[in-house]
Amino acid sequence: TLIDTALEEFRPGLRLLSGGIGSQTLDGDRSADLVNALNRLMQMFDHYTINVASLQSQYGVRALGVHTRHLLVGIHPLVDHASATRALVHDWGSHLGREGHIGLVVDGYDSAVPPEAEELSDTVGAPLAGTLPIDWRHRLMAVNSGRPILEQSPRCAYSRRLVSLLEGLDGQAEEPRRGSFLTRLLGG
């Protein structure tokens, strides 16, 4: 089928469409083709994730924002990241539908080191969805093994916080679904 051909099954219940699309690739009719393809994919799946950094933000969020329920913006706990992200969040918010919510995720957060997560949230202008700890040891092990951190180190602090964040999002879903978002994502 088209889905089997276009979307490699990374693991049961999770399919990946590789990206790496540059802004010159999306000029003219090519951006309309991408929007049409992504709209068709949205009709086939419950959840989809797009790394907006890999697509140009002006194409990704502006084109798909009306269909977005949760737009998570991830930053490192750096003041300059928060300041730079503020303009993006302001622009993206105007492209979301009525049911869309923007949430900030602070990756690599340590509560003992300023700034505080709430301060970063205020600077960005988006509510804090959650924080993820530094936990470089387990992240590096996952990268080097080629396995998701949730499989490589399911009990580490990073995995526990990620599960909590995803289950919190799934709890806001409009329709009851089988199992948690994470369970469906990993095919369990």
C-alpha positions in Angstrom: 0.0 0.0 0.0 1.0 3.6 -0.2 1.4 3.9 3.5 3.7 0.9 3.7 5.7 2.3 0.8 5.9 5.9 2.0 6.1 5.4 5.7 8.6 3.0 7.0 7.3 1.1 10.1 9.9 2.0 12.7 8.1 -0.3 15.3 4.6 -1.6 15.5 2.2 1.4 15.7 4.9 4.0 14.8 5.7 5.0 11.2 8.3 7.5 10.1 8.4 9.8 7.1 12.0 11.1 6.8 12.4 14.8 6.2 15.3 17.1 5.7 13.4 19.5 3.6 15.1 22.8 3.0 13.3 26.1 2.3 14.3 26.1 -1.4 12.5 22.7 -1.8 9.2 24.3 -0.6 9.1 27.1 -3.1 6.1 27.5 -5.4 3.8 24.5 -5.9 6.1 22.2 -3.9 4.8 23.7 -0.6 1.2 23.1 -1.7 2.1 19.5 -2.5 3.6 19.0 0.9 0.5 20.5 2.6 -1.8 18.3 0.6 0.3 15.2 1.5 0.3 16.0 5.2 -3.4 16.8 5.2 -4.0 13.3 3.8 -1.8 11.7 6.4 -3.6 13.5 9.2 -6.8 11.8 8.1 -5.2 8.4 8.5 -3.6 8.7 12.0 -4.6 9.7 15.5 -1.3 11.5 16.3 1.4 12.9 14.2 4.6 14.7 15.1 6.5 17.1 13.0 9.9 18.5 13.9 9.3 22.1 12.9 13.0 22.9 13.0 13.6 20.5 10.1 10.7 22.0 8.1 10.7 25.7 7.8 8.4 27.0 10.5 6.6 29.3 8.1 5.5 26.2 6.1 4.9 23.7 8.8 2.9 25.5 11.5 1.2 27.9 9.2 -0.1 25.2 7.0 -1.0 22.6 9.6 -1.7 24.7 12.6 -5.5 24.7 12.1 -5.4 20.9 12.6 -3.0 21.0 15.6 -4.3 20.1 19.0 -1.0 20.3 20.9 2.0 22.4 19.6 4.9 21.7 21.9 7.8 24.1 21.7 11.0 22.7 23.1 13.8 24.9 24.2 16.9 24.5 26.3 16.9 26.5 29.6 18.8 29.5 28.1 17.5 33.0 28.2 18.5 33.7 24.6 16.6 30.6 23.4 13.5 31.8 25.3 13.8 35.3 23.9 14.2 34.0 20.3 11.3 31.6 20.7 8.9 34.3 21.9 8.4 35.8 18.3 7.9 32.3 16.9 5.3 31.4 19.5 3.4 34.6 18.9 3.4 34.0 15.2 2.4 30.3 15.5 -0.5 31.0 17.9 -2.4 32.9 15.3 -2.3 29.9 13.0 -3.8 27.4 15.4 -7.4 26.4 15.4 -9.8 26.9 18.3 -8.8 23.6 19.9 -5.1 24.2 19.5 -2.8 24.8 22.5 0.8 25.8 22.7 2.9 24.4 25.5 6.5 25.0 26.4 8.8 22.0 27.2 12.2 22.9 28.7 14.7 20.2 27.8 17.8 19.8 30.0 16.2 21.6 33.0 17.9 21.7 36.4 15.8 23.4 39.1 19.0 24.3 41.0 20.2 26.5 38.1 18.5 29.7 37.1 16.3 30.7 35.3 13.3 28.9 36.7 11.0 27.1 34.3 8.1 29.5 35.0 10.4 32.4 34.2 11.2 30.9 30.8 7.5 30.2 30.2 6.8 33.9 30.9 9.6 35.0 28.6 8.4 32.7 25.8 4.7 33.6 26.3 3.5 30.0 26.4 2.2 28.0 29.3 4.7 25.5 30.7 3.8 21.9 29.6 6.7 20.3 31.4 10.4 20.0 31.9 12.8 17.2 31.0 15.9 16.7 33.1 19.5 16.8 31.7 20.2 13.0 32.1 22.9 13.0 29.5 24.1 9.5 30.4 20.9 7.8 29.5 20.3 10.0 26.5 23.8 9.1 25.1 23.2 5.4 25.7 20.0 5.6 23.7 21.6 7.5 20.9 24.5 5.1 20.7 22.3 2.0 20.9 20.0 3.4 18.2 17.0 2.7 20.5 14.5 5.2 21.9 15.3 6.3 25.4 11.9 4.8 26.5 13.2 1.4 25.5 16.8 1.8 26.4 16.3 3.2 29.9 12.6 3.1 30.7 13.1 3.9 34.4 15.5 6.8 34.1 14.4 10.3 35.1 14.2 11.5 31.5 11.9 8.6 30.5 9.7 9.0 33.5 9.2 12.7 32.8 8.6 12.2 29.1 5.9 9.6 29.9 4.3 11.9 32.3 4.3 14.8 29.8 2.8 12.6 27.0 0.2 11.1 29.3 -0.8 14.6 30.4 -1.4 15.6 26.8 -3.4 12.4 26.1 -5.5 13.1 29.1 -6.8 16.2 27.3 -7.9 14.2 24.3 -11.5 14.8 23.2 -12.4 11.1 22.7 -11.5 8.1 24.9 -8.8 6.0 23.3 -7.3 2.6 24.0 -4.4 2.8 26.3 -2.1 5.8 26.8 -0.7 7.8 23.9 2.8 6.4 24.8 1.5 2.8 24.7 -0.1 3.3 21.3 3.0 5.2 20.0 5.3 2.3 21.0 2.7 -0.3 19.8 2.2 -1.9 23.2 
